Amino acid sequence: MLWLTGPPDAGKTTLAELVAARLRKSGTKVEILDGDAVRRALSPELGFSRADRDAHIARLTWAALLVVRLDGVAVVAAVSPYAAARDEARRQVVAAGARFVEVHVGCPLATLEKRDRKGLYARARNGQLGNLTGVSDPYEPPTAAEVVLDTSIEPADASAERIWNACS
């Protein structure tokens, strides 16, 4: 299983799509579990408090384990800001007999604010949005990620290649 974590607009979904396409091309069954899409489907009642974020990550982990149990590769692309929730996901995946590859998709805040595809950073800076990871809510970077990326300086294809190599 691949777990891509990082702040909004860092490039998690883009990288998940690139790696998943390569996995599919090699004949692997793969499912992308994008945090935003899974939140809409499985967690629409949850907000962005720590407890709600942890519940969302627990649901993502559950869904990913279903994919793993069916001999597929789950590619999770979610902010997942808290280390304890990611560590619990790792524990469960490893206990199920699968490999867990954590990818820290990092990017400086100034670059994230320039990208701001969803307008989240602008709304947070204007006081219209609370609990934005990296601005008004914490992000705990992984301390032992198998892959660490900085998408402000490395092109997506090169980052995807590094993820692919870590999985091989």
C-alpha positions as CSV (number, residue, x, y, z in Angstrom):
1,M,0.0,0.0,0.0
2,L,1.1,3.5,-0.7
3,W,0.2,6.3,1.6
4,L,0.8,9.8,0.2
5,T,0.6,12.5,2.9
6,G,1.1,16.2,2.7
7,P,-0.6,19.6,2.8
8,P,-3.4,20.6,0.4
9,D,-2.1,21.4,-3.1
10,A,1.2,19.6,-2.5
11,G,0.5,17.2,-5.4
12,K,-0.6,14.0,-3.7
13,T,-3.5,13.2,-6.1
14,T,-1.4,14.0,-9.2
15,L,1.4,11.6,-8.0
16,A,-1.2,9.0,-7.0
17,E,-2.6,9.0,-10.5
18,L,0.8,8.8,-12.1
19,V,1.9,5.8,-9.9
20,A,-1.4,4.1,-10.3
21,A,-1.3,4.3,-14.1
22,R,2.1,2.7,-14.0
23,L,0.9,0.0,-11.7
24,R,-2.0,-0.8,-13.9
25,K,0.2,-0.9,-16.9
26,S,2.3,-3.6,-15.1
27,G,-0.9,-5.6,-14.6
28,T,-1.4,-4.7,-10.9
29,K,-4.9,-4.2,-9.5
30,V,-4.9,-0.7,-8.0
31,E,-7.4,1.6,-6.4
32,I,-6.7,5.3,-5.6
33,L,-8.4,6.4,-2.4
34,D,-8.3,10.2,-2.6
35,G,-8.9,11.8,0.7
36,D,-11.4,14.4,-0.7
37,A,-13.4,11.8,-2.6
38,V,-13.5,9.3,0.3
39,R,-14.5,12.1,2.6
40,R,-17.5,12.9,0.4
41,A,-18.5,9.2,0.1
42,L,-17.7,7.8,3.6
43,S,-17.3,10.8,5.9
44,P,-19.6,13.6,4.8
45,E,-20.7,14.3,8.4
46,L,-17.2,14.8,9.6
47,G,-15.6,18.2,10.0
48,F,-11.9,19.1,10.4
49,S,-11.3,18.8,14.2
50,R,-8.6,16.4,15.2
51,A,-11.1,13.8,16.2
52,D,-12.9,14.1,12.9
53,R,-9.7,13.9,10.9
54,D,-8.6,10.8,12.8
55,A,-12.0,9.2,12.1
56,H,-11.6,10.0,8.5
57,I,-8.2,8.4,8.4
58,A,-9.5,5.3,10.1
59,R,-12.2,5.0,7.4
60,L,-9.5,5.5,4.7
61,T,-7.5,2.8,6.3
62,W,-10.5,0.4,6.4
63,A,-11.1,1.0,2.7
64,A,-7.5,0.5,1.9
65,L,-7.4,-2.8,3.8
66,L,-10.3,-4.0,1.7
67,V,-8.3,-3.4,-1.5
68,V,-5.2,-5.1,0.0
69,R,-7.3,-8.1,1.1
70,L,-8.4,-8.5,-2.5
71,D,-4.7,-8.6,-3.6
72,G,-4.8,-5.1,-4.9
73,V,-2.6,-2.1,-4.2
74,A,-4.3,0.8,-2.4
75,V,-2.9,4.2,-3.2
76,V,-4.1,6.6,-0.5
77,A,-3.7,10.3,-1.2
78,A,-4.8,12.2,1.9
79,V,-3.6,15.2,3.9
80,S,-3.6,12.9,7.0
81,P,-1.9,15.6,9.2
82,Y,-1.4,13.6,12.4
83,A,1.4,11.1,12.8
84,A,-0.5,8.9,15.3
85,A,-3.3,8.3,12.7
86,R,-0.8,7.5,10.0
87,D,1.2,5.2,12.3
88,E,-2.0,3.3,13.2
89,A,-2.7,2.9,9.5
90,R,0.8,1.5,9.0
91,R,0.3,-0.9,12.0
92,Q,-3.0,-2.2,10.6
93,V,-1.6,-2.7,7.1
94,V,1.5,-4.5,8.2
95,A,-0.6,-6.6,10.6
96,A,-2.6,-7.6,7.5
97,G,0.6,-8.9,5.9
98,A,1.0,-6.0,3.4
99,R,3.8,-3.6,2.8
100,F,3.2,0.1,3.8
101,V,5.1,2.7,1.9
102,E,4.7,6.2,3.3
103,V,5.4,9.1,1.0
104,H,5.8,12.6,2.4
105,V,4.7,15.0,-0.4
106,G,6.1,18.2,0.9
107,C,6.1,21.7,-0.5
108,P,6.8,25.1,1.0
109,L,3.8,27.1,2.2
110,A,4.6,30.0,-0.1
111,T,4.4,27.6,-3.1
112,L,1.2,26.1,-1.8
113,E,-0.4,29.5,-1.5
114,K,0.6,30.3,-5.1
115,R,-0.9,27.1,-6.4
116,D,-4.1,27.3,-4.2
117,R,-6.2,25.4,-6.8
118,K,-9.3,25.3,-4.5
119,G,-8.8,28.8,-3.0
120,L,-8.3,27.2,0.5
121,Y,-5.2,29.2,1.4
122,A,-6.8,32.6,0.3
123,R,-9.9,31.8,2.4
124,A,-7.9,30.8,5.4
125,R,-5.8,33.9,5.2
126,N,-9.0,36.0,5.0
127,G,-10.4,34.3,8.0
128,Q,-13.1,32.6,6.0
129,L,-11.8,29.1,6.6
130,G,-10.6,27.6,9.9
131,N,-8.6,24.4,10.5
132,L,-6.6,24.6,7.3
133,T,-3.6,22.2,7.6
134,G,-0.4,24.1,7.6
135,V,-2.0,27.5,8.2
136,S,-4.4,27.3,11.2
137,D,-4.1,23.6,12.0
138,P,-0.9,21.6,12.4
139,Y,0.7,19.2,10.0
140,E,3.0,16.6,11.6
141,P,5.5,15.6,8.9
142,P,6.5,11.9,8.9
143,T,9.7,11.1,10.7
144,A,10.4,7.8,8.9
145,A,8.7,8.1,5.4
146,E,10.1,5.8,2.8
147,V,10.0,8.6,0.3
148,V,10.3,12.3,1.0
149,L,9.5,14.7,-1.9
150,D,9.6,18.5,-2.4
151,T,7.2,19.1,-5.3
152,S,8.3,22.7,-5.5
153,I,11.6,21.7,-7.0
154,E,11.0,18.2,-8.5
155,P,8.8,17.6,-11.5
156,A,5.8,15.2,-11.0
157,D,7.3,12.6,-13.3
158,A,10.5,12.5,-11.4
159,S,8.7,12.2,-8.1
160,A,6.5,9.4,-9.4
161,E,9.6,7.6,-10.5
162,R,11.1,7.8,-7.0
163,I,7.9,6.5,-5.6
164,W,7.9,3.6,-8.1
165,N,11.5,2.7,-7.2
166,A,10.6,2.6,-3.5
167,C,7.8,0.2,-4.2
168,S,9.9,-2.1,-6.5
